[in-house]
Amino acid sequence: QWNLAGLAGCLLPLIHKDADQAKSRAEEIVQGFGPEFKQHYFTEMCNKIGLYPDEQAQELLNNLLQIMHEAKIDFTRSFRMLGKAVTGNSDQLLKLFSEQDKISAWMKEWKQELTRQNISAEDAARTMDHNNPAFIPRNHRVEEAISAAVDNSNYEPTKRLIEILSKPYEEQPEYAEYMEPPEPSQRVYQTFCGT
């Protein structure tokens, strides 16, 4: 919303010749963004857990995000593993949590909600696999590719990363290590917009 306000400020002369009217109209548009964004965000996030958006789904989603945050686990990987857990393979997901009791209790409520919403495990898994990428451009992998290209004129890591990321929702077992979050020593703490 802050970025939109900045853009609106630049566009004021194009919105209306009168500065006060332009500002008023721009503020109205920018203020309308919050509720609109929240609705779309919630719908997309419910897709990540295979549910239709409603109050129960929102509560479940918020609880899951809190559990994941407290456990300090990788969200991308967790959501992808949750898609496997819905059809019975919860081992990979559970291994991510040092304290499994909270996520196990959450999964029980989640499966009850799937039943309440009349969503089969297979349909939920399809929705989740379609909305939870297996591969994302993780900073440490991008940094590796840039370093190889700049330092050694080696473009193979870049080509490999592009190949993997061209199919982010597909299982690519030969590149499983690219799903992994960085180790503490691999974390990139400074990135640039141009990257």
Residue pairs with C-beta under 8 A, 6 or more apart in sequence:
1 30
1 33
1 34
1 37
4 29
4 30
4 33
5 26
5 30
8 15
8 26
8 27
8 29
8 30
9 26
11 26
12 19
12 22
12 23
12 26
13 22
15 21
15 22
15 25
15 26
16 22
16 25
42 53
42 58
42 61
43 53
44 131
45 61
46 52
46 53
46 57
46 58
46 61
47 127
47 128
47 130
47 131
48 79
48 82
48 128
48 131
48 132
49 57
49 60
49 61
49 64
49 79
49 82
49 110
49 128
50 83
50 86
50 114
50 119
50 123
50 124
50 125
50 127
50 128
51 57
51 60
51 61
51 110
51 113
51 114
51 117
51 119
51 124
52 117
52 119
54 117
56 113
56 116
57 113
57 117
60 106
60 109
60 110
60 113
63 106
63 109
64 106
64 110
67 97
67 102
67 103
67 106
68 75
68 78
70 102
71 96
71 97
71 98
71 99
71 102
71 103
73 96
73 97
74 96
74 181
76 132
76 133
76 136
76 181
77 96
77 179
77 180
77 181
78 93
78 96
79 128
79 132
80 129
80 132
80 133
80 134
80 179
81 92
81 93
81 96
82 93
82 128
82 132
83 124
83 125
83 128
83 129
83 132
84 90
84 92
84 93
84 125
85 92
85 93
85 94
85 107
86 111
86 114
86 121
86 124
86 125
86 128
87 121
87 122
87 125
88 121
90 107
93 103
93 107
94 100
94 103
94 104
97 103
114 120
114 121
114 124
129 169
130 169
132 169
133 168
133 169
134 168
134 169
134 170
134 171
134 172
134 179
135 164
135 165
135 167
135 168
135 172
135 175
135 178
135 179
136 165
136 168
137 161
137 165
138 178
138 181
138 182
139 182
139 187
139 188
139 191
140 182
140 186
140 187
140 188
141 161
141 178
142 161
142 188
142 195
143 188
144 157
145 157
145 158
145 160
145 161
146 158
146 195
148 154
148 155
148 156
148 157
148 158
149 155
149 157
149 158
160 175
161 178
164 172
164 175
164 178
172 178
182 188
